[in-house]
Amino acid sequence: CQTLGNFSLSIISPLLFIIVLQKGLKENFADAQVSVVDCPDLTQEPFNFPAKGICGKPRIADVGGVPYLIPIAKKEKVYDLNTVAKDIELPGAFILGAGAVSSRVLGINAEFIPIVKTKSEKKPAVNGSYVAQINPADKGCLLEKYSSKYTDCEFGLLANLYASEGQPGKVIEVKANGRTGELNFVSCLRQTLEKHYGEKPVGMGGTFVIQKGKAKIHIMPPEFSACPLNTDEDVNNWLKFFEMKAPLICQPVIVSRDPGFDLRVEHTHCFSHHGEGGHYHQDTSPDSVQYLGYFQPAELLFRIDRPQETHLVGRD
């Protein structure tokens, strides 16, 4: 894959960041609190990540894109997270995010929840990723640890990734309870940033937990569509939607606005310890929902293998 561009994201004052996010969240949630805290040890429950934190040279990578999935899948588009780490000039990076599996490896299509400490000169990769697929037995969700079956770090078609050195440090803690508006948690954060920072792109990533409530989640079918998916309605009819229960551990990647790189400006996948996971859309229990998140503003944005032919279908 080829890195087609990189962009320095706007550097923002932590204090202003807190004020901006809290104001925006309170327009969409009954209660919201934003503060700077020490990153919790992410190797512990409920995360169980292969790195302690999300700090150190934070950056975002948008790899491939939805046009490689629809209208017709380009299954030859396969990438490696270790290579991505080198492309974004951070070998050994700790990577979180949302993407699609490599059908070359799995033999099917499925949701990929990347959680990987990529390899460095001194250490091999540690892959804590999950795969959410349609269970052939009952057509429900089958969530599996990637490393239980596979030893590589491949993915396919597309991914939105937040990368850092995986170090402890200061992070933005976000708490939001009781959704009163129409926006989901991630869209609220992104649109708040876009509204305030305007033409200056701001990006961030990290992790959040839906601590209470339920959420609308989709999983792609195991077979790619034989018929072209030309509209959002086509895509939604093809996807399989579920209502999944908390706690759900989510990996969001957010860019306030596209600076001309054909980005997917928000993308979030989630997993759980009770067998559910996939692509996050929205909580379905607004009165009782509780969110707790830890975020870090990114310094750099990398665009890798940008599709030459593009469209805006299927980017929800």
C-alpha positions in Angstrom: 0.0 0.0 0.0 1.1 3.5 -0.6 0.9 6.5 1.7 -0.7 9.1 -0.5 -0.7 12.0 1.9 -0.3 13.2 5.5 -1.6 16.2 7.2 -0.8 18.0 10.5 -3.9 18.2 12.5 -4.7 21.4 14.6 -3.0 21.5 18.0 -5.6 22.4 20.6 -5.5 23.7 24.1 -6.6 20.9 26.6 -8.6 23.5 28.6 -10.4 24.8 25.5 -10.9 21.2 24.3 -12.7 20.4 27.6 -14.9 23.5 27.5 -15.9 22.9 23.8 -16.7 19.2 24.3 -18.6 19.6 27.5 -20.8 22.3 26.0 -21.6 20.2 22.9 -22.3 17.1 24.9 -24.7 18.9 27.3 -26.8 19.8 24.2 -27.3 16.1 23.5 -27.1 14.4 26.9 -28.8 15.0 30.3 -25.4 15.0 32.1 -21.9 15.3 30.7 -18.5 15.8 32.3 -15.2 16.3 30.5 -11.9 16.5 32.3 -8.1 15.7 32.0 -7.1 12.6 33.9 -4.4 10.0 34.0 -5.1 7.3 31.5 -6.3 4.2 33.3 -4.3 1.0 32.9 -5.8 -0.4 29.7 -4.3 -3.8 30.3 -6.9 -4.3 33.0 -10.6 -5.0 32.8 -12.7 -4.2 31.0 -10.3 -3.4 28.2 -7.5 -6.1 28.4 -5.5 -4.2 25.8 -1.9 -5.1 25.0 -0.7 -1.6 26.0 -1.2 0.5 29.1 -2.3 3.7 27.5 -3.1 5.7 24.4 -0.4 8.4 24.7 2.8 9.1 22.8 3.0 10.5 19.2 -0.8 10.1 18.6 -1.9 9.9 15.0 -4.7 8.8 12.8 -4.6 6.6 9.6 -7.4 6.2 7.1 -6.6 3.1 5.0 -8.4 2.1 1.8 -12.0 3.1 2.0 -15.7 2.2 1.5 -15.3 2.4 -2.3 -13.2 -0.8 -2.0 -16.2 -2.5 -0.4 -19.1 -1.2 -2.4 -20.7 -1.2 -4.9 -18.6 -4.3 -5.5 -15.9 -5.6 -3.2 -12.3 -5.4 -4.3 -11.2 -8.4 -2.3 -7.6 -8.0 -3.5 -7.3 -5.0 -1.2 -5.4 -6.4 1.7 -3.2 -4.6 4.3 -1.0 -5.4 7.3 -1.1 -3.4 10.6 2.7 -3.8 11.0 3.2 -2.2 7.6 0.7 0.6 8.4 2.7 1.3 11.6 5.8 1.9 9.5 3.9 3.9 6.9 2.7 6.3 9.7 6.3 6.5 10.9 5.6 4.8 14.2 7.0 1.2 14.2 5.7 -0.7 17.2 2.6 1.5 17.4 -0.4 0.5 19.5 -3.3 0.6 17.2 -7.1 0.8 17.9 -10.0 1.4 15.5 -12.5 -0.1 13.1 -12.1 -2.0 9.8 -12.9 -5.1 7.8 -11.2 -8.4 8.0 -9.0 -9.9 5.3 -11.3 -12.3 3.4 -8.1 -13.8 2.1 -7.3 -15.0 5.6 -10.8 -15.7 7.0 -12.4 -16.9 3.8 -15.4 -14.7 4.6 -16.4 -11.0 5.2 -16.7 -9.7 8.7 -16.2 -6.8 11.1 -12.7 -6.2 12.4 -12.0 -4.7 15.7 -8.2 -4.0 15.6 -6.4 -3.9 19.0 -2.7 -4.5 18.2 0.7 -3.6 19.6 2.6 -3.8 16.3 6.0 -5.4 16.0 9.2 -3.5 16.6 12.8 -4.4 16.2 12.8 -5.9 19.7 9.4 -7.3 20.1 6.9 -9.3 18.0 3.3 -8.0 17.5 0.7 -8.7 20.1 -2.7 -9.0 18.5 -5.6 -8.5 20.9 -8.1 -7.9 18.0 -11.6 -9.3 17.7 -13.8 -10.4 14.8 -17.5 -10.0 14.7 -19.3 -12.2 12.1 -22.7 -13.7 11.4 -22.9 -17.0 13.2 -23.7 -19.7 10.6 -25.5 -21.7 13.2 -28.2 -19.2 14.3 -27.5 -16.1 12.2 -26.7 -14.2 15.4 -23.4 -12.5 16.4 -20.3 -14.6 16.6 -17.5 -12.7 18.4 -14.1 -14.2 18.5 -10.6 -13.2 19.6 -8.5 -12.9 16.4 -5.5 -14.6 17.9 -7.6 -17.7 18.8 -7.4 -18.8 15.1 -4.9 -16.6 13.2 -1.3 -15.4 13.7 -1.1 -12.5 11.2 -2.0 -8.8 11.5 -3.9 -8.5 8.2 -7.1 -6.6 7.4 -8.9 -5.9 4.2 -10.7 -3.1 2.2 -10.7 -0.3 4.7 -9.8 0.7 8.2 -9.9 3.8 10.4 -7.1 3.6 12.9 -5.8 5.6 15.9 -2.2 4.9 16.7 0.1 5.9 19.5 3.1 4.6 21.5 0.7 3.0 23.9 2.1 4.9 26.8 0.4 6.1 30.0 -0.2 9.8 30.3 -2.9 12.5 30.5 -6.0 11.9 28.5 -9.4 13.5 28.0 -12.0 11.6 30.1 -15.6 12.0 28.9 -18.7 10.9 30.8 -22.2 11.3 29.3 -25.4 9.9 30.6 -29.0 10.0 29.4 -29.2 10.9 25.7 -31.7 13.7 25.1 -30.8 14.6 21.5 -30.7 12.7 18.2 -26.9 12.4 17.8 -25.0 9.3 18.8 -22.1 9.7 21.2 -19.4 9.8 18.5 -21.3 12.0 16.1 -22.0 14.4 19.0 -18.3 14.6 19.8 -17.3 15.1 16.1 -19.9 17.6 15.2 -19.1 19.6 18.3 -15.5 19.8 17.2 -16.5 20.7 13.7 -18.8 23.4 14.8 -16.1 25.0 17.0 -13.0 24.5 14.9 -14.5 25.0 11.5 -12.0 24.7 8.7 -9.2 23.5 11.0 -9.4 19.7 11.1 -9.2 18.2 14.6 -8.8 14.5 15.1 -8.9 12.1 18.1 -9.2 8.5 19.0 -9.1 6.2 22.0 -11.7 4.0 23.6 -15.1 4.3 25.4 -17.4 2.0 27.2 -21.1 1.8 27.0 -21.6 1.0 30.6 -25.3 0.7 30.8 -28.1 0.3 28.2 -28.3 -1.2 24.7 -27.0 -0.2 21.3 -27.8 -0.7 17.6 -24.9 -2.6 16.0 -24.4 -4.0 12.5 -22.4 -6.9 11.2 -21.6 -7.4 7.5 -22.8 -10.7 6.0 -20.1 -13.4 5.4 -20.7 -13.2 1.6 -20.0 -10.0 -0.3 -23.0 -8.8 -2.3 -23.1 -10.2 -5.8 -25.3 -7.3 -6.9 -23.9 -3.8 -6.8 -24.8 -1.8 -3.7 -25.5 1.6 -5.2 -27.4 3.4 -2.5 -27.5 3.7 1.3 -30.8 1.8 1.2 -29.1 -1.1 -0.7 -26.3 -1.1 1.9 -28.7 -1.1 4.9 -30.7 -4.0 3.3 -27.5 -6.0 3.0 -26.2 -5.4 6.5 -27.4 -7.3 9.5 -28.6 -5.2 12.4 -28.7 -6.2 16.1 -29.5 -4.7 19.5 -26.7 -5.5 21.8 -26.4 -5.0 25.5 -23.8 -3.2 27.7 -21.0 -3.3 28.6 -19.6 -2.7 25.1 -16.0 -1.6 24.7 -15.7 0.7 21.7 -12.8 2.0 19.5 -13.7 5.4 17.8 -11.7 7.3 15.3 -12.9 10.8 14.7 -11.8 13.7 12.4 -13.9 16.9 12.7 -13.9 17.5 8.9 -12.3 16.2 5.8 -9.4 18.4 4.6 -9.7 16.9 1.1 -8.4 13.3 1.6 -11.7 11.5 1.0 -11.9 10.5 4.7 -14.4 8.5 6.7 -14.7 11.2 9.4 -16.1 8.9 12.1 -16.0 5.1 12.5 -16.5 3.0 15.6 -16.4 -0.7 16.3 -17.0 -2.5 19.6 -16.5 -5.8 21.4 -17.6 -7.2 24.7 -16.9 -10.0 27.1 -20.3 -11.6 26.6 -20.1 -12.4 22.9 -21.4 -9.4 21.2 -19.8 -6.8 19.0 -19.6 -5.0 15.6 -20.1 -1.6 14.1 -21.6 1.0 16.5 -24.6 3.1 15.3 -26.5 4.5 18.3 -27.7 3.6 21.7 -31.3 2.3 21.8 -31.9 3.1 25.5 -31.4 6.8 25.7 -32.9 7.3 29.1 -30.6 4.8 30.8 -27.4 4.9 28.6 -24.1 5.7 30.3 -20.9 6.4 28.4 -17.3 6.6 29.8 -14.5 7.4 27.4 -10.8 8.1 27.2 -9.6 10.1 24.2 -6.4 11.7 22.9 -6.2 14.4 20.3 -4.1 13.3 17.3 -1.2 15.3 15.9 -1.0 13.8 12.4 -3.4 12.3 9.9 -2.2 9.8 7.3 -4.1 8.8 4.2 -3.1 5.4 2.8 -4.2 3.8 -0.5 -6.9 6.4 -1.2 -9.5 5.1 -3.7 -9.2 6.7 -7.1 -12.9 6.3 -7.8 -15.0 7.4 -4.8 -18.6 8.0 -3.6 -20.3 8.8 -0.3 -22.5 5.7 -0.1 -22.3 3.5 3.0 -20.3 5.8 5.3 -22.7 5.8 8.2 
